[in-house]
Amino acid sequence: MSDALARPAATGEPAAPRPNAVVAVLAFGGIVVSLMQTLVIPIVPKLPELLHAPASDAAWAVTATLLAAAVATPVMGRLGDMYGKRRMLLLSLAMLVAGSVTAALSDSLTPMIVGRVLQGLASGVIPLGISIMRDELPAERLGSATALMGASLGVGGALGLPAAAVIAENFDWHALFWTSAGLGIVAAVLVLFLVPESKVRSGGRFDAVGALGMAVGLVCLLLAVSKGADWGWAGGTTLGLFAAAVVILLAWGLFELRVDAPLVDLRTAARRQVLVTNLASVAIGFAMFSMSLVIPQMLQLPAQTGYGLGKSLFISGLVMAPSGLVMMAVAPVSARVSRTRGPKATLMIGALIVAVGYGLNIVLMSQVWHFVLASSVIGAGIGFAYGSMPALIMSAVPASETGAANSLNTLMRSIGTSTASAVAGVVLAHMTTRFGPYALPSENGFRTVLALGAGAALTCFLIASFIPRQRTTAPGEPVAAGEPAPAEAKAR
């Protein structure tokens, strides 16, 4: 554990800030990045008109961010380990601001896509923030801090939807991106003055070939997943991209195993605790996003359908907002459970809570409060699960690899959410009901997606049961979340 906050400042250096300031600023940065991803949702149906482009082309304003984030997250994590996590955090926020300004000034498709790509490149903020916490916070604060940082993803997403709806309904749509730019500037200034640069560095040479191979493989995979429904799952383009992803990622893996300083240390990633946690992350990412795909749609469908509630986008956002607040509220509880029972138990408890929440939603879906209750329960489970994963990852990797390891874990969750979007799209497109001249997703279609979310949560529970027991420093005393293992401590 880095003692950066405990060391007296050297002559001429400013005193290190208090842990509370570090935690607050990094969590704020995470919320800003997740807000950026949510702010565009209210204008997605209007993008073809706003950008003077066909709907299929306008959809790239969303897809481009997904692809950029998938590539940037592990790359920024590795660069943070090598050259400084705070430096890469500031660079990520700078790209967020640049992308937001570019999108705010755009009135056509090309500059909008460029802006959204730049915004997606900022997605490494959350794993970088968690890694900084490991280096800079005392051990007793780390568990609750990383749980809060993990929850910031859900908090920003839940609070961003009603805020974005208000902005979109009352102001010019460009104001959404000016808001994102302003928040990004505030976050960057706070990081610059209140977050110290970690002295934990891995050094070495950046693996450019590995970064390129991983980028191409991930883009092929996620492009096939996200656009397969539009192109046809059995179509040549989709199948070709899946095949290319398999070949490229296998070749990339072989290359990474042979290079001296790989982008991703696959031997570390193959450790049982890291590997199983990452697999569980895919499942919990799927489970988290299923809620976001069902609840807003059911709330906004016309009441005449018999199961829609006919609410506005703003009301739908307000219904989802409590889930984000619950995620933040359970962060200290998640950390306490991890300290006493271990983060493995926290992850398993969170997965069960998520499954219960989906079960409630399957039987309770006729009143607004039903959705508030179900989303809050699911949010509590996600808060537990997301709070435990950084602890599981950091207790299994050396401090010099924290950034890359956390970034890979974040990427696994993103793959889960992308898969959930694709699967839900297929289900809702095939399980429809007629409403006048329109075919709308049926009530059973929504229940099926909710059941898939519950199944993903139970799958996460099953996978998590294979995570090894936490090592102990004394009989019955678990290693603190994020604390180096005894062997690592001796090495230092």
C-alpha positions as CSV (number, residue, x, y, z in Angstrom):
1,M,0.0,0.0,0.0
2,S,1.4,3.4,-1.0
3,D,1.9,5.7,2.0
4,A,1.8,8.8,-0.2
5,L,-0.6,10.5,2.2
6,A,1.3,9.5,5.3
7,R,4.7,10.8,4.0
8,P,5.6,14.4,5.0
9,A,5.9,16.6,2.0
10,A,9.4,17.2,0.7
11,T,10.9,20.7,0.8
12,G,9.1,22.9,-1.7
13,E,6.3,20.4,-2.4
14,P,2.8,21.1,-1.4
15,A,1.3,19.0,1.4
16,A,-0.8,16.1,0.1
17,P,-4.5,16.7,0.2
18,R,-6.8,15.0,2.6
19,P,-8.3,11.6,1.6
20,N,-11.8,13.0,1.6
21,A,-10.9,15.5,-1.1
22,V,-9.2,12.8,-3.2
23,V,-12.3,10.6,-3.0
24,A,-14.8,13.4,-3.7
25,V,-12.9,14.6,-6.7
26,L,-12.4,11.2,-8.3
27,A,-16.0,10.2,-7.7
28,F,-17.1,13.4,-9.2
29,G,-15.0,12.7,-12.3
30,G,-16.6,9.3,-12.6
31,I,-20.1,10.8,-12.4
32,V,-19.2,13.3,-15.1
33,V,-18.1,10.6,-17.5
34,S,-21.2,8.5,-16.9
35,L,-23.3,11.6,-17.3
36,M,-21.6,12.2,-20.7
37,Q,-22.8,8.8,-21.9
38,T,-26.4,9.5,-20.7
39,L,-26.9,13.0,-21.9
40,V,-27.4,12.0,-25.5
41,I,-30.3,9.6,-24.8
42,P,-33.1,12.1,-25.1
43,I,-32.1,13.2,-28.6
44,V,-31.3,9.8,-30.1
45,P,-34.7,9.5,-31.9
46,K,-34.2,13.0,-33.3
47,L,-30.6,12.6,-34.4
48,P,-31.5,11.8,-38.1
49,E,-33.4,15.1,-38.3
50,L,-30.9,17.1,-36.3
51,L,-27.9,15.9,-38.2
52,H,-29.6,15.7,-41.6
53,A,-28.6,12.0,-42.0
54,P,-30.3,8.7,-42.4
55,A,-31.3,6.9,-39.2
56,S,-28.8,4.1,-39.9
57,D,-25.9,6.6,-40.2
58,A,-27.1,8.8,-37.2
59,A,-26.9,5.7,-35.0
60,W,-23.1,5.9,-35.3
61,A,-23.2,8.9,-32.9
62,V,-23.9,6.3,-30.2
63,T,-21.9,3.3,-31.6
64,A,-18.8,5.4,-32.1
65,T,-18.7,6.2,-28.4
66,L,-19.0,2.5,-27.4
67,L,-16.2,1.5,-29.7
68,A,-13.9,4.3,-28.6
69,A,-14.5,3.5,-25.0
70,A,-13.7,-0.2,-25.5
71,V,-10.4,0.7,-27.1
72,A,-9.4,3.6,-24.8
73,T,-10.1,2.0,-21.4
74,P,-7.4,-0.7,-21.3
75,V,-4.9,1.6,-23.2
76,M,-5.3,4.4,-20.7
77,G,-5.0,2.0,-17.8
78,R,-1.7,0.7,-19.1
79,L,-0.4,4.2,-19.9
80,G,-1.4,5.3,-16.4
81,D,0.6,2.5,-14.9
82,M,3.6,3.5,-17.0
83,Y,3.6,7.3,-17.0
84,G,1.3,8.4,-14.2
85,K,-2.4,7.7,-13.4
86,R,-3.2,11.4,-12.7
87,R,-1.6,12.5,-15.9
88,M,-3.7,10.0,-17.9
89,L,-6.8,11.0,-15.9
90,L,-6.3,14.7,-16.9
91,L,-5.7,13.6,-20.5
92,S,-9.0,11.6,-20.4
93,L,-10.9,14.6,-19.1
94,A,-9.3,16.9,-21.7
95,M,-10.6,14.5,-24.4
96,L,-14.0,14.6,-22.8
97,V,-14.0,18.4,-23.0
98,A,-12.7,18.5,-26.6
99,G,-15.3,15.9,-27.7
100,S,-18.1,17.8,-26.0
101,V,-17.1,21.1,-27.5
102,T,-16.8,19.5,-31.0
103,A,-20.3,17.9,-30.6
104,A,-21.7,21.2,-29.3
105,L,-20.5,23.0,-32.4
106,S,-21.7,20.4,-34.8
107,D,-24.8,20.4,-37.1
108,S,-23.9,17.5,-39.3
109,L,-23.0,13.9,-38.8
110,T,-19.2,13.8,-39.3
111,P,-18.2,16.4,-36.6
112,M,-20.8,14.8,-34.3
113,I,-19.1,11.4,-34.7
114,V,-15.7,12.9,-34.1
115,G,-16.9,14.5,-30.9
116,R,-18.5,11.3,-29.7
117,V,-15.3,9.4,-30.4
118,L,-13.3,11.9,-28.3
119,Q,-15.9,11.6,-25.5
120,G,-15.6,7.8,-25.6
121,L,-11.9,8.1,-25.2
122,A,-12.5,9.6,-21.7
123,S,-14.0,6.3,-20.4
124,G,-10.8,5.4,-18.6
125,V,-11.5,7.9,-15.9
126,I,-13.2,5.4,-13.5
127,P,-10.6,2.6,-13.5
128,L,-7.8,5.3,-13.4
129,G,-9.6,6.9,-10.4
130,I,-9.8,3.5,-8.6
131,S,-6.1,2.9,-9.2
132,I,-5.2,6.3,-7.8
133,M,-7.2,5.5,-4.7
134,R,-5.1,2.3,-4.2
135,D,-1.9,4.3,-4.4
136,E,-3.0,7.3,-2.3
137,L,-5.5,6.3,0.3
138,P,-4.8,4.6,3.7
139,A,-5.9,1.0,3.8
140,E,-8.9,1.7,6.1
141,R,-10.4,4.1,3.6
142,L,-9.8,2.2,0.4
143,G,-12.7,-0.2,0.5
144,S,-15.5,2.4,0.9
145,A,-13.7,4.8,-1.6
146,T,-13.4,2.2,-4.4
147,A,-17.0,1.1,-3.8
148,L,-18.2,4.7,-4.1
149,M,-16.1,5.1,-7.3
150,G,-17.5,2.0,-8.8
151,A,-21.0,3.2,-7.9
152,S,-20.4,6.6,-9.7
153,L,-21.0,4.9,-13.0
154,G,-24.6,4.1,-12.0
155,V,-25.1,7.3,-10.2
156,G,-24.2,9.4,-13.2
157,G,-26.3,7.3,-15.5
158,A,-29.4,7.4,-13.2
159,L,-29.2,11.2,-12.5
160,G,-28.2,12.1,-16.0
161,L,-31.4,10.9,-17.7
162,P,-33.8,13.4,-16.0
163,A,-31.3,16.2,-16.2
164,A,-30.8,15.5,-19.9
165,A,-34.5,15.4,-20.5
166,V,-35.0,18.8,-18.8
167,I,-32.2,20.3,-20.9
168,A,-33.4,18.8,-24.2
169,E,-37.0,19.9,-23.6
170,N,-36.2,23.5,-22.6
171,F,-33.1,24.4,-24.5
172,D,-31.3,23.9,-27.8
173,W,-29.9,20.4,-28.0
174,H,-26.4,21.7,-28.3
175,A,-26.7,22.7,-24.6
176,L,-26.4,19.0,-23.7
177,F,-22.8,19.0,-24.9
178,W,-22.0,22.4,-23.5
179,T,-23.1,21.1,-20.2
180,S,-20.8,18.1,-20.6
181,A,-17.9,20.3,-21.5
182,G,-18.4,22.6,-18.5
183,L,-18.6,19.6,-16.1
184,G,-15.5,18.2,-17.7
185,I,-13.6,21.4,-17.1
186,V,-14.6,21.6,-13.5
187,A,-13.5,17.9,-13.0
188,A,-10.2,18.6,-14.6
189,V,-9.5,21.7,-12.5
190,L,-10.4,19.8,-9.3
191,V,-8.1,16.9,-10.3
192,L,-5.3,19.3,-11.1
193,F,-5.3,21.0,-7.7
194,L,-6.6,18.3,-5.3
195,V,-5.4,14.9,-6.6
196,P,-1.6,14.0,-6.2
197,E,0.3,12.1,-8.8
198,S,1.0,8.6,-7.8
199,K,4.7,7.6,-7.5
200,V,3.8,3.9,-8.3
201,R,5.0,3.4,-11.9
202,S,5.7,0.2,-13.8
203,G,7.9,1.9,-16.4
204,G,8.8,0.0,-19.6
205,R,8.0,0.6,-23.3
206,F,4.4,1.0,-24.5
207,D,3.2,-2.0,-26.5
208,A,1.9,-0.2,-29.6
209,V,1.5,-3.4,-31.6
210,G,-0.5,-5.0,-28.8
211,A,-2.7,-1.8,-28.5
212,L,-3.4,-1.9,-32.2
213,G,-4.2,-5.6,-32.3
214,M,-6.5,-5.3,-29.3
215,A,-8.2,-2.2,-30.8
216,V,-9.0,-3.9,-34.1
217,G,-10.2,-7.1,-32.4
218,L,-12.5,-5.3,-30.0
219,V,-13.9,-3.0,-32.7
220,C,-14.7,-6.1,-34.8
221,L,-16.4,-7.8,-31.8
222,L,-18.4,-4.9,-30.5
223,L,-19.4,-3.7,-33.9
224,A,-20.8,-7.1,-34.7
225,V,-22.6,-7.2,-31.3
226,S,-24.0,-3.7,-31.5
227,K,-25.0,-3.6,-35.2
228,G,-25.8,-7.3,-35.8
229,A,-29.6,-6.7,-35.4
230,D,-29.5,-4.1,-38.1
231,W,-27.2,-6.0,-40.5
232,G,-28.7,-9.4,-39.8
233,W,-27.1,-11.9,-37.4
234,A,-26.6,-14.4,-40.2
235,G,-25.4,-11.8,-42.6
236,G,-22.0,-11.9,-44.2
237,T,-20.8,-8.6,-42.6
238,T,-21.8,-9.7,-39.0
239,L,-20.4,-13.2,-39.3
240,G,-17.3,-11.9,-40.9
241,L,-16.7,-9.4,-38.1
242,F,-17.2,-12.2,-35.5
243,A,-14.7,-14.4,-37.3
244,A,-12.2,-11.6,-37.6
245,A,-12.6,-10.8,-33.9
246,V,-11.8,-14.4,-33.0
247,V,-8.8,-14.6,-35.3
248,I,-7.3,-11.2,-34.4
249,L,-7.8,-11.6,-30.6
250,L,-6.3,-15.1,-30.6
251,A,-3.3,-13.7,-32.5
252,W,-3.1,-10.8,-30.2
253,G,-3.1,-13.1,-27.2
254,L,-0.3,-15.1,-28.5
255,F,1.7,-11.9,-29.2
256,E,1.0,-10.6,-25.7
257,L,2.3,-13.8,-24.1
258,R,5.7,-13.4,-25.9
259,V,6.3,-9.6,-25.7
260,D,8.4,-8.4,-22.7
261,A,6.1,-5.5,-21.7
262,P,2.6,-6.4,-22.9
263,L,-0.3,-4.0,-23.0
264,V,-2.3,-6.6,-20.9
265,D,-0.4,-9.1,-18.8
266,L,-2.4,-12.2,-19.8
267,R,-0.6,-14.3,-17.2
268,T,-1.8,-12.0,-14.5
269,A,-5.2,-11.8,-16.1
270,A,-5.3,-15.6,-16.1
271,R,-4.9,-15.8,-12.3
272,R,-8.0,-17.5,-11.0
273,Q,-9.2,-14.6,-8.9
274,V,-8.7,-12.1,-11.7
275,L,-10.1,-14.3,-14.5
276,V,-13.2,-15.4,-12.5
277,T,-13.9,-11.8,-11.4
278,N,-13.8,-10.6,-15.0
279,L,-16.1,-13.3,-16.1
280,A,-18.5,-12.3,-13.3
281,S,-18.2,-8.7,-14.5
282,V,-19.5,-9.6,-17.9
283,A,-22.6,-11.2,-16.3
284,I,-23.3,-8.4,-13.9
285,G,-22.8,-5.8,-16.7
286,F,-25.5,-7.7,-18.7
287,A,-27.8,-7.7,-15.6
288,M,-27.3,-4.0,-14.9
289,F,-28.2,-2.9,-18.4
290,S,-31.3,-5.0,-18.8
291,M,-33.1,-2.7,-16.4
292,S,-32.1,0.4,-18.4
293,L,-33.5,-1.2,-21.6
294,V,-36.9,-2.2,-20.1
295,I,-38.1,0.3,-17.5
296,P,-37.9,3.6,-19.5
297,Q,-39.6,2.0,-22.5
298,M,-42.5,0.6,-20.4
299,L,-43.0,3.9,-18.6
300,Q,-43.2,5.8,-21.9
301,L,-45.4,3.4,-24.0
302,P,-49.0,4.6,-24.4
303,A,-51.3,3.6,-21.6
304,Q,-53.8,2.4,-24.2
305,T,-51.5,-0.6,-24.8
306,G,-52.7,-2.0,-21.5
307,Y,-49.2,-2.2,-20.0
308,G,-47.5,1.0,-20.9
309,L,-47.8,3.9,-18.4
310,G,-47.7,6.9,-20.9
311,K,-45.2,8.9,-18.9
312,S,-42.8,11.5,-20.3
313,L,-39.0,11.0,-20.7
314,F,-38.5,13.3,-17.7
315,I,-40.8,11.3,-15.5
316,S,-39.1,8.1,-16.7
317,G,-35.7,9.6,-15.7
318,L,-37.0,10.5,-12.3
319,V,-38.2,7.0,-11.7
320,M,-34.7,5.7,-12.5
321,A,-32.9,8.3,-10.4
322,P,-33.4,6.6,-7.0
323,S,-31.5,3.6,-8.2
324,G,-28.4,5.7,-8.7
325,L,-28.8,7.2,-5.2
326,V,-29.2,3.8,-3.7
327,M,-26.0,2.7,-5.4
328,M,-24.2,5.5,-3.7
329,A,-25.9,4.8,-0.3
330,V,-24.9,1.2,-0.2
331,A,-21.2,1.8,-1.1
332,P,-20.1,2.0,2.6
333,V,-22.2,-1.0,3.4
334,S,-20.6,-2.9,0.6
335,A,-17.2,-1.9,1.9
336,R,-18.1,-3.1,5.4
337,V,-19.2,-6.5,4.2
338,S,-16.0,-6.8,2.2
339,R,-14.0,-6.1,5.3
340,T,-15.8,-8.6,7.4
341,R,-16.7,-11.3,5.0
342,G,-14.5,-10.6,2.0
343,P,-15.3,-9.1,-1.4
344,K,-16.3,-12.5,-2.8
345,A,-19.2,-12.6,-0.4
346,T,-20.1,-9.0,-1.3
347,L,-20.3,-9.8,-5.0
348,M,-22.4,-12.9,-4.4
349,I,-24.8,-11.0,-2.2
350,G,-25.1,-8.2,-4.8
351,A,-25.9,-10.7,-7.5
352,L,-28.6,-12.2,-5.5
353,I,-30.1,-8.8,-4.7
354,V,-30.1,-8.0,-8.4
355,A,-31.9,-11.2,-9.2
356,V,-34.5,-10.5,-6.5
357,G,-35.1,-7.0,-8.0
358,Y,-35.7,-8.4,-11.4
359,G,-38.1,-11.0,-9.9
360,L,-40.1,-8.2,-8.3
361,N,-40.2,-6.3,-11.5
362,I,-41.5,-9.3,-13.5
363,V,-44.6,-9.5,-11.2
364,L,-44.9,-5.8,-10.3
365,M,-45.1,-3.6,-13.5
366,S,-48.4,-1.8,-13.5
367,Q,-47.7,1.2,-11.3
368,V,-44.9,3.8,-11.2
369,W,-43.9,2.9,-7.7
370,H,-43.5,-0.7,-8.9
371,F,-40.7,0.4,-11.1
372,V,-39.2,2.7,-8.5
373,L,-39.1,-0.2,-6.0
374,A,-37.6,-2.7,-8.5
375,S,-35.0,-0.4,-9.9
376,S,-33.9,0.6,-6.4
377,V,-33.5,-3.0,-5.3
378,I,-31.5,-3.7,-8.5
379,G,-29.5,-0.6,-7.9
380,A,-28.7,-1.8,-4.4
381,G,-27.4,-5.1,-5.8
382,I,-25.4,-3.4,-8.5
383,G,-23.8,-1.1,-5.8
384,F,-22.7,-4.2,-3.8
385,A,-21.4,-6.0,-6.9
386,Y,-19.6,-3.0,-8.4
387,G,-18.1,-2.1,-5.1
388,S,-16.6,-5.5,-4.6
389,M,-14.9,-5.9,-8.0
390,P,-12.1,-3.4,-7.6
391,A,-11.2,-5.0,-4.3
392,L,-11.1,-8.5,-5.8
393,I,-8.9,-7.2,-8.7
394,M,-6.5,-5.1,-6.6
395,S,-6.0,-7.8,-4.0
396,A,-4.7,-10.1,-6.8
397,V,-2.4,-7.9,-8.8
398,P,0.7,-5.8,-7.9
399,A,0.3,-2.1,-7.5
400,S,2.3,-1.4,-10.7
401,E,-0.5,-3.2,-12.7
402,T,-3.5,-1.7,-11.0
403,G,-4.5,0.6,-13.8
404,A,-4.4,-2.0,-16.5
405,A,-6.1,-4.6,-14.4
406,N,-9.0,-2.3,-13.4
407,S,-9.4,-1.1,-16.9
408,L,-9.7,-4.7,-18.2
409,N,-12.3,-5.3,-15.6
410,T,-14.2,-2.2,-16.7
411,L,-14.0,-3.4,-20.3
412,M,-15.5,-6.8,-19.3
413,R,-18.5,-5.0,-17.8
414,S,-18.9,-2.9,-21.0
415,I,-18.9,-6.1,-23.1
416,G,-21.7,-7.3,-20.8
417,T,-23.8,-4.2,-21.3
418,S,-23.2,-4.3,-25.1
419,T,-24.3,-7.9,-25.2
420,A,-27.4,-7.1,-23.1
421,S,-28.4,-4.3,-25.6
422,A,-28.0,-6.7,-28.6
423,V,-29.9,-9.6,-26.9
424,A,-32.7,-7.3,-25.7
425,G,-33.0,-5.8,-29.1
426,V,-33.5,-9.2,-30.7
427,V,-36.1,-10.2,-28.1
428,L,-38.1,-7.0,-28.2
429,A,-38.0,-7.0,-32.0
430,H,-39.4,-10.5,-32.3
431,M,-41.9,-10.4,-29.3
432,T,-44.3,-7.6,-30.5
433,T,-47.9,-6.6,-30.4
434,R,-50.0,-4.5,-32.8
435,F,-50.9,-1.0,-31.7
436,G,-52.8,0.6,-34.6
437,P,-50.4,0.6,-37.5
438,Y,-47.3,0.0,-35.3
439,A,-45.7,-3.1,-33.9
440,L,-44.6,-2.4,-30.3
441,P,-42.6,-4.7,-27.9
442,S,-45.1,-6.9,-26.1
443,E,-45.5,-7.2,-22.3
444,N,-44.1,-10.7,-22.5
445,G,-41.2,-9.4,-24.4
446,F,-40.3,-7.0,-21.6
447,R,-40.8,-9.8,-19.1
448,T,-38.4,-12.0,-21.1
449,V,-35.7,-9.3,-21.0
450,L,-36.2,-8.9,-17.2
451,A,-36.0,-12.7,-16.8
452,L,-32.7,-12.6,-18.8
453,G,-31.4,-9.9,-16.4
454,A,-32.3,-12.1,-13.5
455,G,-30.6,-15.1,-15.1
456,A,-27.5,-13.0,-15.8
457,A,-27.4,-12.0,-12.1
458,L,-27.7,-15.7,-11.0
459,T,-25.0,-16.6,-13.5
460,C,-22.8,-14.0,-11.8
461,F,-23.6,-15.5,-8.4
462,L,-22.6,-19.0,-9.7
463,I,-19.3,-17.7,-11.4
464,A,-18.4,-15.7,-8.2
465,S,-18.6,-18.9,-6.1
466,F,-15.5,-20.1,-7.9
467,I,-13.4,-17.1,-6.8
468,P,-10.7,-18.3,-4.3
469,R,-11.1,-17.5,-0.7
470,Q,-9.3,-14.3,0.4
471,R,-5.9,-14.9,1.9
472,T,-5.5,-13.9,5.6
473,T,-2.8,-12.0,7.4
474,A,-3.8,-13.6,10.7
475,P,-6.2,-16.5,11.6
476,G,-9.7,-15.3,10.7
477,E,-8.5,-11.9,9.6
478,P,-9.2,-11.2,5.8
479,V,-6.8,-9.1,3.8
480,A,-8.2,-5.6,3.5
481,A,-9.8,-4.7,0.3
482,G,-7.1,-3.6,-2.1
483,E,-4.3,-4.3,0.4
484,P,-1.3,-6.1,-1.1
485,A,-0.9,-9.8,-0.3
486,P,1.7,-10.7,2.3
487,A,4.2,-11.8,-0.3
488,E,3.8,-8.5,-2.2
489,A,4.2,-6.5,1.0
490,K,7.4,-8.3,1.8
491,A,8.7,-7.6,-1.7
492,R,8.3,-3.9,-1.0
